[in-house]
């Protein structure tokens, strides 16, 4: 099940990934805290550890920071590429979730984005 997807901005590539707020409930539980670490597996089977943080007061504005820039560098991501996170229920426990992460590059035809292809 797709948790969220997003076309990457310059800030997403250079600093941190801003997560759309409406997808916050799809991420692991913060258990009353302001951050949570979670793991996601890419298409090649590499496990990435990410940290998602929210503000203590006001609008939560979730962002993924820890581990994100390493992922960006490894995949050579650029603004305009798309990222997808998927959550799958674990066969071990209904409370345990497995996340998958997929990066996709733009496919352009005559300068227009025609679609995206997995990296």
Phi and psi in radians as a Rosetta constraint file:
Dihedral C 1 N 2 CA 2 C 2 CIRCULARHARMONIC -1.230 0.35
Dihedral N 2 CA 2 C 2 N 3 CIRCULARHARMONIC 2.214 0.35
Dihedral C 2 N 3 CA 3 C 3 CIRCULARHARMONIC -1.454 0.35
Dihedral N 3 CA 3 C 3 N 4 CIRCULARHARMONIC -0.905 0.35
Dihedral C 3 N 4 CA 4 C 4 CIRCULARHARMONIC -2.851 0.35
Dihedral N 4 CA 4 C 4 N 5 CIRCULARHARMONIC 2.749 0.35
Dihedral C 4 N 5 CA 5 C 5 CIRCULARHARMONIC -2.375 0.35
Dihedral N 5 CA 5 C 5 N 6 CIRCULARHARMONIC 2.712 0.35
Dihedral C 5 N 6 CA 6 C 6 CIRCULARHARMONIC -2.757 0.35
Dihedral N 6 CA 6 C 6 N 7 CIRCULARHARMONIC 2.420 0.35
Dihedral C 6 N 7 CA 7 C 7 CIRCULARHARMONIC -1.392 0.35
Dihedral N 7 CA 7 C 7 N 8 CIRCULARHARMONIC 2.231 0.35
Dihedral C 7 N 8 CA 8 C 8 CIRCULARHARMONIC -1.315 0.35
Dihedral N 8 CA 8 C 8 N 9 CIRCULARHARMONIC 2.396 0.35
Dihedral C 8 N 9 CA 9 C 9 CIRCULARHARMONIC -1.693 0.35
Dihedral N 9 CA 9 C 9 N 10 CIRCULARHARMONIC 3.034 0.35
Dihedral C 9 N 10 CA 10 C 10 CIRCULARHARMONIC -1.051 0.35
Dihedral N 10 CA 10 C 10 N 11 CIRCULARHARMONIC -0.728 0.35
Dihedral C 10 N 11 CA 11 C 11 CIRCULARHARMONIC -1.112 0.35
Dihedral N 11 CA 11 C 11 N 12 CIRCULARHARMONIC -0.683 0.35
Dihedral C 11 N 12 CA 12 C 12 CIRCULARHARMONIC -1.053 0.35
Dihedral N 12 CA 12 C 12 N 13 CIRCULARHARMONIC -0.578 0.35
Dihedral C 12 N 13 CA 13 C 13 CIRCULARHARMONIC -1.449 0.35
Dihedral N 13 CA 13 C 13 N 14 CIRCULARHARMONIC -0.652 0.35
Dihedral C 13 N 14 CA 14 C 14 CIRCULARHARMONIC -1.593 0.35
Dihedral N 14 CA 14 C 14 N 15 CIRCULARHARMONIC -0.471 0.35
Dihedral C 14 N 15 CA 15 C 15 CIRCULARHARMONIC -2.243 0.35
Dihedral N 15 CA 15 C 15 N 16 CIRCULARHARMONIC -1.103 0.35
Dihedral C 15 N 16 CA 16 C 16 CIRCULARHARMONIC -2.813 0.35
Dihedral N 16 CA 16 C 16 N 17 CIRCULARHARMONIC 2.799 0.35
Dihedral C 16 N 17 CA 17 C 17 CIRCULARHARMONIC -1.643 0.35
Dihedral N 17 CA 17 C 17 N 18 CIRCULARHARMONIC 2.014 0.35
Dihedral C 17 N 18 CA 18 C 18 CIRCULARHARMONIC -1.367 0.35
Dihedral N 18 CA 18 C 18 N 19 CIRCULARHARMONIC 2.160 0.35
Dihedral C 18 N 19 CA 19 C 19 CIRCULARHARMONIC -1.666 0.35
Dihedral N 19 CA 19 C 19 N 20 CIRCULARHARMONIC 2.276 0.35
Dihedral C 19 N 20 CA 20 C 20 CIRCULARHARMONIC -0.989 0.35
Dihedral N 20 CA 20 C 20 N 21 CIRCULARHARMONIC 2.264 0.35
Dihedral C 20 N 21 CA 21 C 21 CIRCULARHARMONIC -0.982 0.35
Dihedral N 21 CA 21 C 21 N 22 CIRCULARHARMONIC -0.610 0.35
Dihedral C 21 N 22 CA 22 C 22 CIRCULARHARMONIC -1.179 0.35
Dihedral N 22 CA 22 C 22 N 23 CIRCULARHARMONIC -0.163 0.35
Dihedral C 22 N 23 CA 23 C 23 CIRCULARHARMONIC -1.716 0.35
Dihedral N 23 CA 23 C 23 N 24 CIRCULARHARMONIC 0.022 0.35
Dihedral C 23 N 24 CA 24 C 24 CIRCULARHARMONIC -0.980 0.35
Dihedral N 24 CA 24 C 24 N 25 CIRCULARHARMONIC -0.691 0.35
Dihedral C 24 N 25 CA 25 C 25 CIRCULARHARMONIC -1.192 0.35
Dihedral N 25 CA 25 C 25 N 26 CIRCULARHARMONIC -0.291 0.35
Dihedral C 25 N 26 CA 26 C 26 CIRCULARHARMONIC -1.458 0.35
Dihedral N 26 CA 26 C 26 N 27 CIRCULARHARMONIC -0.261 0.35
Dihedral C 26 N 27 CA 27 C 27 CIRCULARHARMONIC -1.468 0.35
Dihedral N 27 CA 27 C 27 N 28 CIRCULARHARMONIC 2.921 0.35
Dihedral C 27 N 28 CA 28 C 28 CIRCULARHARMONIC -1.016 0.35
Dihedral N 28 CA 28 C 28 N 29 CIRCULARHARMONIC 2.714 0.35
Dihedral C 28 N 29 CA 29 C 29 CIRCULARHARMONIC -1.142 0.35
Dihedral N 29 CA 29 C 29 N 30 CIRCULARHARMONIC 2.409 0.35
Dihedral C 29 N 30 CA 30 C 30 CIRCULARHARMONIC -1.447 0.35
Dihedral N 30 CA 30 C 30 N 31 CIRCULARHARMONIC -0.188 0.35
Dihedral C 30 N 31 CA 31 C 31 CIRCULARHARMONIC 0.830 0.35
Dihedral N 31 CA 31 C 31 N 32 CIRCULARHARMONIC 0.774 0.35
Dihedral C 31 N 32 CA 32 C 32 CIRCULARHARMONIC 1.440 0.35
Dihedral N 32 CA 32 C 32 N 33 CIRCULARHARMONIC -0.100 0.35
Dihedral C 32 N 33 CA 33 C 33 CIRCULARHARMONIC -1.620 0.35
Dihedral N 33 CA 33 C 33 N 34 CIRCULARHARMONIC -3.011 0.35
Dihedral C 33 N 34 CA 34 C 34 CIRCULARHARMONIC -1.891 0.35
Dihedral N 34 CA 34 C 34 N 35 CIRCULARHARMONIC -0.056 0.35
Dihedral C 34 N 35 CA 35 C 35 CIRCULARHARMONIC -2.639 0.35
Dihedral N 35 CA 35 C 35 N 36 CIRCULARHARMONIC 2.737 0.35
Dihedral C 35 N 36 CA 36 C 36 CIRCULARHARMONIC -2.567 0.35
Dihedral N 36 CA 36 C 36 N 37 CIRCULARHARMONIC 2.378 0.35
Dihedral C 36 N 37 CA 37 C 37 CIRCULARHARMONIC -1.597 0.35
Dihedral N 37 CA 37 C 37 N 38 CIRCULARHARMONIC 2.492 0.35
Dihedral C 37 N 38 CA 38 C 38 CIRCULARHARMONIC -2.584 0.35
Dihedral N 38 CA 38 C 38 N 39 CIRCULARHARMONIC 2.780 0.35
Dihedral C 38 N 39 CA 39 C 39 CIRCULARHARMONIC -1.927 0.35
Dihedral N 39 CA 39 C 39 N 40 CIRCULARHARMONIC 2.538 0.35
Dihedral C 39 N 40 CA 40 C 40 CIRCULARHARMONIC -2.389 0.35
Dihedral N 40 CA 40 C 40 N 41 CIRCULARHARMONIC 2.517 0.35
Dihedral C 40 N 41 CA 41 C 41 CIRCULARHARMONIC -1.848 0.35
Dihedral N 41 CA 41 C 41 N 42 CIRCULARHARMONIC 2.305 0.35
Dihedral C 41 N 42 CA 42 C 42 CIRCULARHARMONIC -1.539 0.35
Dihedral N 42 CA 42 C 42 N 43 CIRCULARHARMONIC -3.140 0.35
Dihedral C 42 N 43 CA 43 C 43 CIRCULARHARMONIC -1.103 0.35
Dihedral N 43 CA 43 C 43 N 44 CIRCULARHARMONIC -0.395 0.35
Dihedral C 43 N 44 CA 44 C 44 CIRCULARHARMONIC -1.623 0.35
Dihedral N 44 CA 44 C 44 N 45 CIRCULARHARMONIC 0.027 0.35
Dihedral C 44 N 45 CA 45 C 45 CIRCULARHARMONIC 1.578 0.35
Dihedral N 45 CA 45 C 45 N 46 CIRCULARHARMONIC 0.042 0.35
Dihedral C 45 N 46 CA 46 C 46 CIRCULARHARMONIC -1.324 0.35
Dihedral N 46 CA 46 C 46 N 47 CIRCULARHARMONIC 2.351 0.35
Dihedral C 46 N 47 CA 47 C 47 CIRCULARHARMONIC -1.618 0.35
Dihedral N 47 CA 47 C 47 N 48 CIRCULARHARMONIC 2.231 0.35
Dihedral C 47 N 48 CA 48 C 48 CIRCULARHARMONIC -1.982 0.35
Dihedral N 48 CA 48 C 48 N 49 CIRCULARHARMONIC 2.359 0.35
Dihedral C 48 N 49 CA 49 C 49 CIRCULARHARMONIC -1.803 0.35
Dihedral N 49 CA 49 C 49 N 50 CIRCULARHARMONIC 2.154 0.35
Dihedral C 49 N 50 CA 50 C 50 CIRCULARHARMONIC -2.079 0.35
Dihedral N 50 CA 50 C 50 N 51 CIRCULARHARMONIC 2.706 0.35
Dihedral C 50 N 51 CA 51 C 51 CIRCULARHARMONIC -2.074 0.35
Dihedral N 51 CA 51 C 51 N 52 CIRCULARHARMONIC 2.195 0.35
Dihedral C 51 N 52 CA 52 C 52 CIRCULARHARMONIC -1.850 0.35
Dihedral N 52 CA 52 C 52 N 53 CIRCULARHARMONIC 2.262 0.35
Dihedral C 52 N 53 CA 53 C 53 CIRCULARHARMONIC -2.154 0.35
Dihedral N 53 CA 53 C 53 N 54 CIRCULARHARMONIC 2.654 0.35
Dihedral C 53 N 54 CA 54 C 54 CIRCULARHARMONIC -2.266 0.35
Dihedral N 54 CA 54 C 54 N 55 CIRCULARHARMONIC 2.786 0.35
Dihedral C 54 N 55 CA 55 C 55 CIRCULARHARMONIC -1.217 0.35
Dihedral N 55 CA 55 C 55 N 56 CIRCULARHARMONIC 2.625 0.35
Dihedral C 55 N 56 CA 56 C 56 CIRCULARHARMONIC -1.259 0.35
Dihedral N 56 CA 56 C 56 N 57 CIRCULARHARMONIC -0.590 0.35
Dihedral C 56 N 57 CA 57 C 57 CIRCULARHARMONIC -2.308 0.35
Dihedral N 57 CA 57 C 57 N 58 CIRCULARHARMONIC 2.692 0.35
Dihedral C 57 N 58 CA 58 C 58 CIRCULARHARMONIC 1.323 0.35
Dihedral N 58 CA 58 C 58 N 59 CIRCULARHARMONIC -2.670 0.35
Dihedral C 58 N 59 CA 59 C 59 CIRCULARHARMONIC -1.060 0.35
Dihedral N 59 CA 59 C 59 N 60 CIRCULARHARMONIC 2.239 0.35
Dihedral C 59 N 60 CA 60 C 60 CIRCULARHARMONIC -1.101 0.35
Dihedral N 60 CA 60 C 60 N 61 CIRCULARHARMONIC -0.623 0.35
Dihedral C 60 N 61 CA 61 C 61 CIRCULARHARMONIC 0.704 0.35
Dihedral N 61 CA 61 C 61 N 62 CIRCULARHARMONIC 1.243 0.35
Dihedral C 61 N 62 CA 62 C 62 CIRCULARHARMONIC -1.171 0.35
Dihedral N 62 CA 62 C 62 N 63 CIRCULARHARMONIC 2.460 0.35
Dihedral C 62 N 63 CA 63 C 63 CIRCULARHARMONIC -2.405 0.35
Dihedral N 63 CA 63 C 63 N 64 CIRCULARHARMONIC 2.573 0.35
Dihedral C 63 N 64 CA 64 C 64 CIRCULARHARMONIC -1.815 0.35
Dihedral N 64 CA 64 C 64 N 65 CIRCULARHARMONIC 2.149 0.35
Dihedral C 64 N 65 CA 65 C 65 CIRCULARHARMONIC -2.081 0.35
Dihedral N 65 CA 65 C 65 N 66 CIRCULARHARMONIC -1.342 0.35
Dihedral C 65 N 66 CA 66 C 66 CIRCULARHARMONIC -0.891 0.35
Dihedral N 66 CA 66 C 66 N 67 CIRCULARHARMONIC 2.224 0.35
Dihedral C 66 N 67 CA 67 C 67 CIRCULARHARMONIC 1.518 0.35
Dihedral N 67 CA 67 C 67 N 68 CIRCULARHARMONIC -0.329 0.35
Dihedral C 67 N 68 CA 68 C 68 CIRCULARHARMONIC -1.170 0.35
Dihedral N 68 CA 68 C 68 N 69 CIRCULARHARMONIC -0.850 0.35
Dihedral C 68 N 69 CA 69 C 69 CIRCULARHARMONIC -1.132 0.35
Dihedral N 69 CA 69 C 69 N 70 CIRCULARHARMONIC -0.563 0.35
Dihedral C 69 N 70 CA 70 C 70 CIRCULARHARMONIC -1.116 0.35
Dihedral N 70 CA 70 C 70 N 71 CIRCULARHARMONIC -0.709 0.35
Dihedral C 70 N 71 CA 71 C 71 CIRCULARHARMONIC -1.120 0.35
Dihedral N 71 CA 71 C 71 N 72 CIRCULARHARMONIC -0.811 0.35
Dihedral C 71 N 72 CA 72 C 72 CIRCULARHARMONIC -0.995 0.35
Dihedral N 72 CA 72 C 72 N 73 CIRCULARHARMONIC -0.841 0.35
Dihedral C 72 N 73 CA 73 C 73 CIRCULARHARMONIC -1.118 0.35
Dihedral N 73 CA 73 C 73 N 74 CIRCULARHARMONIC -0.728 0.35
Dihedral C 73 N 74 CA 74 C 74 CIRCULARHARMONIC -1.105 0.35
Dihedral N 74 CA 74 C 74 N 75 CIRCULARHARMONIC -0.682 0.35
Dihedral C 74 N 75 CA 75 C 75 CIRCULARHARMONIC -1.604 0.35
Dihedral N 75 CA 75 C 75 N 76 CIRCULARHARMONIC -0.080 0.35
Dihedral C 75 N 76 CA 76 C 76 CIRCULARHARMONIC 0.951 0.35
Dihedral N 76 CA 76 C 76 N 77 CIRCULARHARMONIC 0.815 0.35
Dihedral C 76 N 77 CA 77 C 77 CIRCULARHARMONIC -1.255 0.35
Dihedral N 77 CA 77 C 77 N 78 CIRCULARHARMONIC 2.633 0.35
Dihedral C 77 N 78 CA 78 C 78 CIRCULARHARMONIC -2.297 0.35
Dihedral N 78 CA 78 C 78 N 79 CIRCULARHARMONIC 2.773 0.35
Dihedral C 78 N 79 CA 79 C 79 CIRCULARHARMONIC -1.016 0.35
Dihedral N 79 CA 79 C 79 N 80 CIRCULARHARMONIC 2.394 0.35
Dihedral C 79 N 80 CA 80 C 80 CIRCULARHARMONIC 1.762 0.35
Dihedral N 80 CA 80 C 80 N 81 CIRCULARHARMONIC -0.380 0.35
Dihedral C 80 N 81 CA 81 C 81 CIRCULARHARMONIC -1.243 0.35
Dihedral N 81 CA 81 C 81 N 82 CIRCULARHARMONIC 2.923 0.35
Dihedral C 81 N 82 CA 82 C 82 CIRCULARHARMONIC -2.079 0.35
Dihedral N 82 CA 82 C 82 N 83 CIRCULARHARMONIC 2.544 0.35
Dihedral C 82 N 83 CA 83 C 83 CIRCULARHARMONIC -2.089 0.35
Dihedral N 83 CA 83 C 83 N 84 CIRCULARHARMONIC 2.484 0.35
Dihedral C 83 N 84 CA 84 C 84 CIRCULARHARMONIC -2.294 0.35
Dihedral N 84 CA 84 C 84 N 85 CIRCULARHARMONIC 2.351 0.35
Dihedral C 84 N 85 CA 85 C 85 CIRCULARHARMONIC -1.999 0.35
Dihedral N 85 CA 85 C 85 N 86 CIRCULARHARMONIC 2.388 0.35
Dihedral C 85 N 86 CA 86 C 86 CIRCULARHARMONIC -2.148 0.35
Dihedral N 86 CA 86 C 86 N 87 CIRCULARHARMONIC 2.498 0.35
Dihedral C 86 N 87 CA 87 C 87 CIRCULARHARMONIC -2.034 0.35
Dihedral N 87 CA 87 C 87 N 88 CIRCULARHARMONIC 2.261 0.35
Dihedral C 87 N 88 CA 88 C 88 CIRCULARHARMONIC -2.134 0.35
Dihedral N 88 CA 88 C 88 N 89 CIRCULARHARMONIC 2.406 0.35
Dihedral C 88 N 89 CA 89 C 89 CIRCULARHARMONIC -1.212 0.35
Dihedral N 89 CA 89 C 89 N 90 CIRCULARHARMONIC 2.427 0.35
Dihedral C 89 N 90 CA 90 C 90 CIRCULARHARMONIC -1.297 0.35
Dihedral N 90 CA 90 C 90 N 91 CIRCULARHARMONIC 2.554 0.35
Dihedral C 90 N 91 CA 91 C 91 CIRCULARHARMONIC -1.373 0.35
Dihedral N 91 CA 91 C 91 N 92 CIRCULARHARMONIC -0.264 0.35
Dihedral C 91 N 92 CA 92 C 92 CIRCULARHARMONIC -1.377 0.35
Dihedral N 92 CA 92 C 92 N 93 CIRCULARHARMONIC -0.798 0.35
Dihedral C 92 N 93 CA 93 C 93 CIRCULARHARMONIC -2.658 0.35
Dihedral N 93 CA 93 C 93 N 94 CIRCULARHARMONIC 2.438 0.35
Dihedral C 93 N 94 CA 94 C 94 CIRCULARHARMONIC -1.131 0.35
Dihedral N 94 CA 94 C 94 N 95 CIRCULARHARMONIC -0.396 0.35
Dihedral C 94 N 95 CA 95 C 95 CIRCULARHARMONIC -1.461 0.35
Dihedral N 95 CA 95 C 95 N 96 CIRCULARHARMONIC -0.241 0.35
Dihedral C 95 N 96 CA 96 C 96 CIRCULARHARMONIC -1.694 0.35
Dihedral N 96 CA 96 C 96 N 97 CIRCULARHARMONIC 2.340 0.35
Dihedral C 96 N 97 CA 97 C 97 CIRCULARHARMONIC -2.078 0.35
Dihedral N 97 CA 97 C 97 N 98 CIRCULARHARMONIC 2.506 0.35
Dihedral C 97 N 98 CA 98 C 98 CIRCULARHARMONIC -1.902 0.35
Dihedral N 98 CA 98 C 98 N 99 CIRCULARHARMONIC 2.267 0.35
Dihedral C 98 N 99 CA 99 C 99 CIRCULARHARMONIC -1.901 0.35
Dihedral N 99 CA 99 C 99 N 100 CIRCULARHARMONIC 2.523 0.35
Dihedral C 99 N 100 CA 100 C 100 CIRCULARHARMONIC -2.110 0.35
Dihedral N 100 CA 100 C 100 N 101 CIRCULARHARMONIC 2.552 0.35
Dihedral C 100 N 101 CA 101 C 101 CIRCULARHARMONIC -2.215 0.35
Dihedral N 101 CA 101 C 101 N 102 CIRCULARHARMONIC 2.374 0.35
Dihedral C 101 N 102 CA 102 C 102 CIRCULARHARMONIC -2.356 0.35
Dihedral N 102 CA 102 C 102 N 103 CIRCULARHARMONIC 2.255 0.35
Dihedral C 102 N 103 CA 103 C 103 CIRCULARHARMONIC -1.786 0.35
Dihedral N 103 CA 103 C 103 N 104 CIRCULARHARMONIC 2.490 0.35
Dihedral C 103 N 104 CA 104 C 104 CIRCULARHARMONIC -2.351 0.35
Dihedral N 104 CA 104 C 104 N 105 CIRCULARHARMONIC 2.385 0.35
Dihedral C 104 N 105 CA 105 C 105 CIRCULARHARMONIC -1.670 0.35
Dihedral N 105 CA 105 C 105 N 106 CIRCULARHARMONIC 2.710 0.35
Dihedral C 105 N 106 CA 106 C 106 CIRCULARHARMONIC -1.215 0.35
Dihedral N 106 CA 106 C 106 N 107 CIRCULARHARMONIC 2.495 0.35
Dihedral C 106 N 107 CA 107 C 107 CIRCULARHARMONIC -1.946 0.35
Dihedral N 107 CA 107 C 107 N 108 CIRCULARHARMONIC 2.031 0.35
Dihedral C 107 N 108 CA 108 C 108 CIRCULARHARMONIC -1.940 0.35
Dihedral N 108 CA 108 C 108 N 109 CIRCULARHARMONIC 2.439 0.35
Dihedral C 108 N 109 CA 109 C 109 CIRCULARHARMONIC -2.212 0.35
Dihedral N 109 CA 109 C 109 N 110 CIRCULARHARMONIC 2.083 0.35
Dihedral C 109 N 110 CA 110 C 110 CIRCULARHARMONIC 0.934 0.35
Dihedral N 110 CA 110 C 110 N 111 CIRCULARHARMONIC 0.680 0.35
Dihedral C 110 N 111 CA 111 C 111 CIRCULARHARMONIC 1.464 0.35
Dihedral N 111 CA 111 C 111 N 112 CIRCULARHARMONIC -0.147 0.35
Dihedral C 111 N 112 CA 112 C 112 CIRCULARHARMONIC -1.731 0.35
Dihedral N 112 CA 112 C 112 N 113 CIRCULARHARMONIC 2.452 0.35
Dihedral C 112 N 113 CA 113 C 113 CIRCULARHARMONIC -1.249 0.35
Dihedral N 113 CA 113 C 113 N 114 CIRCULARHARMONIC 2.062 0.35
Dihedral C 113 N 114 CA 114 C 114 CIRCULARHARMONIC -1.624 0.35
Dihedral N 114 CA 114 C 114 N 115 CIRCULARHARMONIC -0.502 0.35
Dihedral C 114 N 115 CA 115 C 115 CIRCULARHARMONIC 3.023 0.35
Dihedral N 115 CA 115 C 115 N 116 CIRCULARHARMONIC -2.871 0.35
Dihedral C 115 N 116 CA 116 C 116 CIRCULARHARMONIC -2.355 0.35
Dihedral N 116 CA 116 C 116 N 117 CIRCULARHARMONIC 2.563 0.35
Dihedral C 116 N 117 CA 117 C 117 CIRCULARHARMONIC -2.210 0.35
Dihedral N 117 CA 117 C 117 N 118 CIRCULARHARMONIC 2.395 0.35
Dihedral C 117 N 118 CA 118 C 118 CIRCULARHARMONIC -1.024 0.35
Dihedral N 118 CA 118 C 118 N 119 CIRCULARHARMONIC 2.506 0.35
